Amino acid sequence: MEETIKNFAKQFAYEPTIINPEKLGSYEKFILVGMGGSHLPGGLIKTFDPTVDLYIHRDYGLPRLPEYFLKESLVILSSYSGNTEEVLEAGVEALKENLAVAVMTSGGALLEFAQKNGLPHIIFPEATIQPRAAIGYTTVGLATFLGRADILLGIREVVVTSDAEGLGKDLALKLSNKIPVIYASRENIAIAYNWKIKLNETGKVPAFYNVFPELNHNELEGYDITVSFAPILTNLHPIFLTDGGDHPQIKKRMQVMKEILDSRGVVTSEFSLTSTDQIELSIYQKVFRALLVADWIAVSLARGYGSDPEQVALIEDFKKKIKGGENLETK
């Protein structure tokens, strides 16, 4: 897993080829269907450009959207392995409804589905790494289907800072034997969610996330510690993802909440998404640097707990059980 993280920047140079490009029309609305690591690039794309008309569907079948939206959209089926049952079902339904469909995968049943139906599709170059670790490939693939040359250019110009490993390992020490809770602004929700996913799948720990200002209207009250409840809350370790570009009131909310939690004995940490002594960060560098830091936190936690950071044995066991012993699906 460590080598995959160290080689992550090489994914930015990936230049996908669309097979059956003549079947790909021009669209301004998009529906990304994917589970687990295979839907994560959708959140990143919306971070790079919040105005993109992209709906992310993480369920069986098709999303319950107005018929005009479905008919005017390109449905992009994303499954890194190609065997995700929810995505395959959505693909079948989309064709039944005569919707425009494209595919991103490294192989499996989804690739066969694309080939059988002559769909425009992209085949990712590596099927051996975990989907959450292939987010460079999948983000480039999604930006290609969206026709966003500007985003592709921004991704390929990313300079990965050298501080990610050290920052991640330092934060991992603080999170040892704690349950991480990631807090960020609404603008950085995709980063917070990616941290949660990496801590779950790679770090093998429960982890949660929420966003400002909404969490101050509900979740904050959960820290109103009583004597009998205090030991439970001190097992949590909130991490505030701060951003110099956040709304001034969001910055103030983060600081006040941190002071409140500190006064109640809840240890917290901060991680600056935009502050580095090395270079001025673009939006693309900010995002991918933060994701690499999360990778190093997660790997360090897994190693510290004696777990394998690469494989997802519990998820695979769950899939076997719902398949009645047959294990075909990965994300």
N, C-alpha and C positions, 0 to 999 in steps of 0.2 A: 504493500500500500504506500509506503514511504517513497518508493521510486516513482509510482504513478503521480504522486503529488509533486515531486521534484521535476517531473517531465511535463507537468500540466500546460505550461506556456507553449509547448510545441503544438497543442491543439489549435491555437489561434491561427496558425498558418494553413489549416485545412481548407481546401477549395473543393466543395462538393459538386458532383455532377448530377444534374437532374436527368433521370432516365424517362423517356417519353415526354420530353418538354413540349411537344406539339399539342399534348392533351391539357396543358396548363393554361388556363385563361388568365384574364386580368381581374383582380379582386381588390376591394378596399375593406372588406369585412372577413374575419377569419375566426375559426373555431379550432382550438388546439385540444385534442383528446389524448390524455396521457395520465398515467399513474406513477406515483413515487418519483424517482429521479427523472423520468421521461417527460414530466410536465414542467419541470423547474425552469427551463429556458423561457417559458411564457412569462413568468414573473419578472425575469431579468429584462426581457424585451420591453415590458411595460415600465420598468424602472428607467431604461434608457430613453423611452419616449412614451409618456403617460397617455398621449392622444391616440395611440394605435388602437384600432377597433378590433381587439382580440379578446375573445371569450375563452376561458380555460375550463374545460369539462373534465372532472375527475370522478367518473361514475360509469355505470352500465348504460348502454343505449345512447340516445341523443339528448342533448339538453332541451329543457322545455323553454324554448325561445319562440318569439313570433315567427310565423311561417315565412314572412318576407325576409327576416334576418337569415334563416336557414337557407333559403333559396338564393340569397345574394352572397353567401359566404363560401369560402374555401374551407372544407373540413380537413384538417391536417391530423392524421393518425400517427401518434408518436409512441413507439415502444422500442426501447433499445435492443432488447432480446428478440422482439418480434413475436412473443408468445403470451402477451398480456390479455387475459380473457375479456376484460372490460373494453379494451380498445378494439379487439377483433369483433366483438358484438356491435360496437358503434359503427364499425366499417360496413358490416352487413346491412344494418338498418339505413345507413346513409345512402348506399347504392339502391336499396329498395325505394327510397324517397327521391331518387334521381338527383341527389346532391353532388356537387363537385367535391372530389376527394383526392388527397395527396397523402403520401406515406413517407415517414422517416423511420429507419430501422437498420439494424446490422444483419438481420437474417430472420430465420424462423418462419412461423406460419403467416406472419404479416407480410413478409417479403413475397411469399408464395401467393398471397391474396392480391398484392399489387401487380405481380407479374401476370396472374391469371386474368385479371380484369383490365390489363393495359393501363394502369394508373401511373401518373407521374410520381416518381419516388426517388429518394436519396438513400444510398446504402453507406452506412458509417464504416470507417476503416478498421475499427477494432471491436471485437465482440468479447474480449477477454477481461475488460475492466468493468467495474460496477457502474451502473447508470449515473449515480450521483457524482462519480469521478470523471464522467465523460461530458460534463456540462459545457465545456468549450466546444466540442464537436456539435452537440445538439443545438447550442445557441447559434452557431454559424449556420447550421442546417435550417433552422427556423427563420433566421433573417433572410436566407436565400429564398425560401418559399414566399416570404412577405415582400420580396423585391426591394429590400432595404440596403442598398449599396452603402449608404452613409453609416449604418450600424456596423456593417461588415468592415468598413474602413476603420472605424473606431476600435473595434475588437482587435484587428490585426496590428494596430499601432500601440497596443498595451505594452507597457514596460513593467514587468513584475518586480516589485521591490524585494530586497533581500531580507527584510525584517520580519516576514510572515512567520517563519519557523520559530524564531526566538519569542515573538509575541505570543504565539499559540502555546508554546511549551510553558511560558510563564503563567498564562491564564489557566492552563490545565492544573498546575500546582494549586491554585486557589480554589479550583472546582473539585478537587479530590474529596470524595465522600459527601458531595453535595448534589442537589438537583438543580441544574441550570434553568433559569427563567430569563428569556431574552426579551428586552424591551427596546423598541425603536420608534421613530416617527412613522406615520402612514406612508410617507414617500419611500421609506426604506424597509417596507414590510417584506419584500422578496428576500432581502438579505437576512432579516431576522428568521424568516421561515427556513431558508437554506441552512442557517446555523442549527436550528432545531433538528432538521433532517439529518445533518451530518453527525450531530451529537447522538441521535437515536441509532442510526444505522452503523456508523463507524465507531463511535465511542461506547456504544452498548449501554447507554444510560437513559432514563426518562428525562425529557427536556420539553419545555413549553415556551410559548412566545405570545406577545400581545403588543399593541401599538397605542401610542399617544395620539390625541388626547383621550380617546374613548376609555382606556383602562382606568383613568382617574375618576370615571363616573360609575365604576363598579368594582373592578378587581382590587383597587387600592384598599377598599373597606375590608377585604379578606385578611389584611395585615393588622387589623385592630386586635392585637394579641391579648388574650386572657391568660391567666396563670396556667390553667390546665392545657391550653393550646400552644403555648410558647415553644415547647421543645419541637413540635412538628414544623413550625415556620422557620426555625433556625436551621433546619436541614436544607432550606432553599438558598440559592445564591443568585440573586438577580444581577444581570449584566446589562448595562445601559449602553446602547450603540449610539454614541453622540455624533453629530454632523454639523459642521460649521455653517452649512447652508440651510439648516432647519429654521422654521419660524421662531422668532424670539420667544414667544410664549411657550413653545414646545421645549426650548432650552430651559426656560424657567421652571416648567413643570417637572422636567427630569431632575433638576437640581433640588427642588423642594421635596420631591418624592424620595430621592436618595437620602436627604437629611432626615426625613420622617422614619425611613426604614433603619437607618443607622442608629437613631435614637431608641429604637425598639430592639436593638441587638441583632438585626438581620444584616449580615455582612454582604456588601455589594461590590461590584467592580464596574469600571467604565472602559469602553474601547472606542477610540476616536476613529471614525471611518475616513476622515478627511485630513487628519493631521499626521504628517510624516516629515522627518528632517531631510529626506532624500530628494523627493521630487514633488512638484505640484501635480496633484492627482486629477485626471479626467474622470468623468462619470464611469467610464469603463474600467479604469485602473482602480477606482474606489471599490467597485463591486467585486472584481476578481481578487484584489488583495484581501478583502474581508473574507471571501470564500476560502482562500488559502489559509488564512489564520484559523478559521473554523476547522479546516481539515487537520491542521497540526494540533489543535486542542483535542479533537476527537481521537486521533491516532495515539496521542500521548495518554489520554485517559484509558483507552482500551489496553494499551501496553501496561499501564499501571495496575489495572484490574486483572491482568492476565487473560484478556480476551483477544480473539482474533479480529482485528479491525476490518479485514477485507470481506469475509463471508457474512451472510445474514441467515444463520442457521435456524433461528426461531421463525423467521418469515417463511423460509423454505419448508419447515415442518408444518406450519399452518397451511400452506398451499397444498401440501400432500393430503392433509386431512380433509380440506374442502373438495379436493379432487377425488376423494375415495382411494388414495394411495398413488394416484398418478401425478407425477410432478413435471409439468410442462411450463409453468408460468414463471417468468421473472420480469422485472420491470424494464 
